[in-house]
């Protein structure tokens, strides 16, 4: 198995878990926050997808799906165009409201397709290419992709947990 195949599998697992966390939830459950400083399923899935979109597009020299395919307008969150949710305050998290889970999974699926396209074209040597000189040591493409995988898996796990909390309090 090649490294790109492992990455493709990993990003595919994120997609599966995003769908499992979102599908079947109505607006109240999507936007519910289990506590005043907690994140909602909607915010978590939007954020993990934005980070993947931003980081993969940057690393491969692609346009962000958020902007190129008008997901910014479709989701209409009223945020700055390039906002990924990084560093959001509790008040900013509360402002991210999505009433249609299909929009969240649709955006994620579009980002997933762009990610897969980029990964399928990878050669092993590409993973050694430096994509961010702002760190010591500089960040390679391989490290960046594993970082995105890690971040996305953590956030989708949080979304699944929030979904479970929301459903247990509703019944």
Secondary structure, 3 states (H helix, E strand, C coil): CCHHHHHHHHHHHHHHHHHHHHCCCCHHHHHCCCCCCCCCHHHHHHHHHHHHHHHHHHHHCCCCHHHHCCHHHHHCCCCCCCCCCCCCCHHHHHHCCCCCHHHHHHHHHHHHHHHHHHHHCCCHHHHHCEEECCCCCCEEHHHHHHHHHHHHHHHHHHHHHHHHHHHHHHC
